Amino acid sequence: MIKLNKKDLVRALDSEVFHMISETADSLGVRCYVVGGYVRDLFLERPSTDVDVVVVGSGIGVAEAFRKRCGKGAHLSVFRNFGTAQVKWKGMEVEFVGARKESYSHDSRKPIVEDGTLEDDQNRRDFTINAMAICLNADSFGELVDPFEGLLDLEDRLIRTPLDPDITFSDDPLRMMRCIRFATQLNFYIDDETFEAIERNKERIEIVSKERIADELNKIVASPIPSKGFVELDRCGLLPLIFPELALLEGVEVVNGRGHKDNFYHTLEVLDNVAKVSDNLWLRWAALLHDIGKPKTKRWDAKLGWTFHNHNYVGEKMIPAIFRNLKLPMNEKMKFVQKLVGLHMRPIAIADDEVTDSAVRRLLFEAGDDIDELMILCEADITSKNAEKKQRFLDNFQLVRQKLKDLEEKDRIRNFQPPVDGNEIMEVFGLEPCAEVGSLKASIKDAILDGIIPNEHEAAFSYLLEKAAEIGLKPKETK
């Protein structure tokens, strides 16, 4: 983080966009300030193209005048219901809003808004690090207005509310999620008083829409170390309220001195492992949900100890309901997560045994284009504290990866369809759609996956005639 004095801030804001805003505001005789996330990120040296500008007056009026001053290439969008306007120009998105003060009713997070001063506007901000403002008017250009010592909190890596945190979170409970999200994204700490207020107000989350919660969860999942956010959500008591299926993974049960691992913390370790190597949001969701079926499948066996048989298939079936409840997309992204959850045990089972061509072909066939992501998930799932066991799995995984590459080049199995399809089978034997057609088609597929025949039409057709003869089918006579 850099410490910026006024001279440094003037230099940091020395761009055409900010000078044009300054000239526009001065020409209209209003005070204006860049605020919030852009200011925070300026100090953190994080690049940003989203600029929030507070005007003590009409934000829409300044936006309209600013767009005119910019000329061609500037695009204006006005949102009169919200009293805001956005101008896109030269790669920047500048949102203008009039300074305001807010009051809330208990059953809604939508505030009653009135015109206000800069002080009123800073008072309504969620956290001190987001309440800093820098003046853009020529007479005070680059002057920092920091009434809540947000700059000191940035230096201390601390998330804290400007005013009473109980009022802040009760008024707008989404701020509890944002608090944990910012702490996760920035790797900051949450002030003790602020965190305790989240614990006290957690039940207020019920008035927040599922869509807004999902948006914050996605930002936590996409963070550099996402486990931090889920630990904090669990610690403050929000997790069981917004994501009960994940909260159920936590805890260790012991019978006759034998306990299973804590599947919640194992899951978070897997999630962090994936985050180290992939930015794919939905692969990270697959990591978060890969063991979600374990609470439903947990059993104690006197000989085997704790078992979670078929937890991958149970988890796979749970995914649509989880996505629907969290308002996550019910499309190919959900199906991708579902597929990886269902398959995540397969590469591990192969790597734990002799790595046969047949097993690898079947894995490649079922995973298709998602095989690379599946392998990333499965390698991330190896979290054993036994170094020798962990290394053996990783070594075997390298063997599985090499076989996947070799067999794909040789047999073209990924996303393959048997070279003799159902239509050809019906044509050859004069059949209508029936069980025999499906059985013959499946036998060709299995023969290719087991390496009995190559993935070629001539070999598959000869094999078809053999299998058909075994069940008494003969090709129809041709004229």
Residue pairs with C-beta under 8 A, 6 or more apart in sequence:
1 43
1 44
1 45
1 154
1 155
2 8
2 43
2 45
3 43
3 151
3 155
4 12
4 42
4 43
4 144
6 142
6 143
6 144
7 142
9 42
9 134
9 142
9 143
9 144
10 141
10 142
12 42
12 142
13 34
13 134
13 136
13 141
13 142
16 90
17 51
17 89
17 90
17 92
17 94
18 34
18 136
20 66
20 69
20 70
21 32
21 34
21 53
21 62
21 66
21 94
21 136
22 32
22 136
22 137
22 138
22 141
23 69
23 138
24 62
24 65
24 66
24 69
25 31
25 32
25 55
25 62
25 136
25 137
26 137
26 138
27 65
28 57
28 61
28 62
28 65
30 55
30 56
30 57
30 58
30 62
31 55
31 56
31 57
31 118
31 135
31 137
32 53
32 54
32 55
32 56
32 62
32 135
32 136
32 137
33 53
33 54
33 118
33 133
33 134
33 135
33 136
33 145
34 51
34 52
34 53
34 133
34 134
34 136
35 52
35 53
35 54
35 121
35 122
35 125
35 131
35 132
35 133
35 134
36 52
36 125
36 130
36 131
36 132
37 48
37 50
37 52
37 130
38 48
38 50
38 51
38 52
39 132
39 133
39 134
40 129
40 130
40 132
40 150
40 154
41 47
41 48
42 48
42 134
43 151
43 154
44 154
44 186
49 91
49 92
49 93
50 92
50 93
50 95
51 92
51 93
51 94
51 95
52 95
52 97
53 59
53 62
53 94
53 95
53 96
53 97
53 136
54 97
54 98
54 99
54 118
54 121
54 133
55 61
55 62
55 96
55 97
55 98
55 99
56 98
56 99
56 117
56 118
57 98
57 99
58 98
59 83
59 84
59 85
59 96
59 97
59 98
60 78
60 80
60 83
60 84
60 85
60 96
60 98
62 96
63 76
63 78
63 85
63 86
63 87
63 94
63 96
64 76
64 78
64 85
66 74
66 87
66 94
66 96
67 74
67 75
67 76
67 87
67 89
70 87
70 89
73 89
73 90
74 87
74 88
74 89
75 87
75 88
75 89
76 85
76 86
76 87
77 85
77 86
77 87
77 88
78 84
78 85
79 85
79 86
82 97
83 97
83 98
83 100
83 113
84 95
84 96
84 97
85 95
85 96
86 93
86 94
86 95
86 96
87 93
87 94
87 96
88 94
98 115
99 115
99 116
99 117
99 118
99 120
99 121
100 113
100 114
100 115
100 116
100 120
100 121
100 124
101 113
101 114
101 115
101 116
101 117
101 120
101 121
101 123
101 124
102 111
102 112
102 113
102 114
102 124
102 171
103 111
103 112
103 114
104 110
104 111
104 112
104 170
104 171
104 172
105 112
106 170
107 207
108 207
109 171
109 172
109 173
109 174
109 207
109 208
111 124
111 171
111 172
118 133
118 145
119 147
122 131
122 133
122 145
122 147
122 148
122 162
123 162
123 163
125 131
125 162
126 161
126 168
126 172
126 175
126 178
126 179
127 150
127 153
127 159
127 160
127 161
127 162
127 178
127 179
127 182
128 148
128 149
128 150
128 153
128 160
128 161
128 162
129 150
129 153
129 154
129 159
129 182
130 150
131 146
131 147
131 148
131 150
131 162
132 144
132 145
132 146
132 150
132 151
133 144
133 145
133 146
134 142
134 143
134 144
134 145
135 141
135 142
135 143
135 145
144 151
147 162
148 160
148 162
153 159
153 160
156 189
157 186
157 187
157 188
157 189
158 188
158 189
158 190
158 191
159 179
159 182
159 183
159 188
159 189
159 190
159 191
159 194
160 191
160 193
160 194
161 168
161 169
161 175
161 191
161 194
161 197
162 168
165 193
165 194
165 196
165 197
165 198
166 197
166 200
166 201
168 175
168 197
169 175
169 176
169 197
169 198
169 201
169 204
170 201
170 204
173 201
173 204
173 205
173 207
173 208
174 208
174 212
174 213
174 216
176 198
176 201
176 202
176 204
176 205
176 236
176 238
177 205
177 208
177 212
177 213
177 216
177 217
177 238
177 242
178 216
179 190
179 194
179 198
180 190
180 198
180 216
180 220
180 229
180 232
180 233
180 236
180 238
181 216
181 219
181 220
181 223
181 229
182 188
183 189
183 190
183 228
183 229
183 232
184 219
184 220
184 223
184 225
184 226
184 228
184 229
184 232
185 219
185 220
185 223
185 224
187 224
187 225
187 228
190 198
190 232
195 232
195 236
198 236
198 238
199 236
199 237
202 236
202 237
202 238
202 241
203 241
205 213
205 238
205 241
205 242
206 241
209 327
210 325
210 326
210 327
211 327
213 242
213 326
213 327
214 326
214 327
214 328
217 242
217 243
217 326
218 281
220 226
220 229
220 230
220 233
221 271
221 281
221 284
221 285
221 288
222 279
222 281
222 284
223 229
223 275
224 275
225 272
225 275
226 268
226 271
226 272
226 275
226 284
226 288
227 268
227 269
227 271
227 272
230 239
230 246
230 268
230 271
230 288
231 268
233 239
233 242
233 243
234 247
234 250
234 264
239 246
239 247
240 247
243 326
245 292
245 295
245 318
245 322
246 264
246 267
246 288
246 289
246 292
247 264
248 295
249 262
249 263
249 264
249 267
249 291
249 292
249 294
249 295
250 262
250 263
250 264
250 265
251 262
251 264
252 259
252 260
252 261
252 262
253 259
253 260
253 298
253 306
255 300
255 306
258 305
258 306
259 306
260 298
260 305
260 306
260 308
263 291
263 294
263 295
266 291
266 383
267 287
267 288
267 290
267 291
269 383
270 287
270 290
270 291
270 377
270 380
270 381
270 383
271 284
271 287
271 288
271 380
273 287
273 379
273 380
273 381
273 383
274 283
274 284
274 287
274 376
274 377
274 380
275 284
277 376
277 380
278 284
278 373
278 376
280 373
282 333
282 336
282 337
283 340
283 373
283 376
283 377
285 328
285 337
286 336
286 337
286 340
286 341
286 344
286 373
286 377
287 377
287 380
289 315
289 318
289 319
289 322
289 337
289 341
290 312
290 315
290 340
290 341
290 344
290 377
290 381
291 308
291 311
291 315
292 315
292 318
292 319
292 322
292 341
293 308
293 310
293 311
293 312
293 313
293 314
293 315
293 316
293 317
293 318
293 341
294 308
294 311
294 315
296 311
296 314
296 318
297 307
297 308
297 309
297 310
297 311
297 314
298 306
298 307
298 308
299 306
299 307
299 308
299 309
300 306
300 307
301 307
312 341
312 342
312 343
312 344
312 345
313 342
315 341
315 342
316 338
316 339
316 341
316 342
319 334
319 337
319 338
319 341
320 330
320 334
320 338
322 328
323 329
323 330
323 334
323 337
324 330
328 334
336 370
336 373
339 367
339 370
340 370
340 373
340 374
340 377
343 363
343 366
343 367
343 374
344 374
344 377
344 378
344 381
346 363
346 366
346 374
347 363
347 374
347 375
347 378
347 397
347 400
348 378
348 381
348 382
348 393
350 356
350 359
350 360
350 363
350 396
350 400
351 378
351 393
351 396
351 397
351 399
351 400
352 393
352 396
353 359
355 396
355 399
355 400
355 403
357 403
357 407
357 451
358 449
358 450
358 451
360 400
360 403
360 404
360 407
361 407
361 411
361 413
361 448
361 449
361 450
361 451
362 449
363 371
363 400
363 404
364 371
364 404
364 407
364 408
364 413
364 414
365 413
365 414
365 416
365 445
365 449
367 374
368 414
368 415
369 414
369 415
371 404
371 414
375 397
375 400
375 401
375 404
378 397
379 394
379 397
382 390
382 393
382 394
382 397
383 390
384 390
384 393
407 413
408 414
411 448
411 454
411 455
412 455
413 448
413 449
413 455
416 448
416 455
418 441
418 444
418 445
418 448
418 460
419 444
419 455
419 456
419 457
419 460
419 461
420 441
420 444
420 457
420 460
420 461
420 464
421 441
422 433
422 437
422 438
422 441
425 431
425 437
425 440
425 441
425 464
426 432
426 433
426 437
428 464
428 475
428 476
429 468
429 473
429 474
429 475
429 476
430 476
431 437
436 471
436 473
439 471
440 464
440 467
440 468
443 463
443 467
444 453
444 460
444 463
444 464
444 467
447 453
447 460
447 463
448 454
448 455
448 460
452 463
453 459
453 460
453 462
453 463
465 475
468 474
468 475
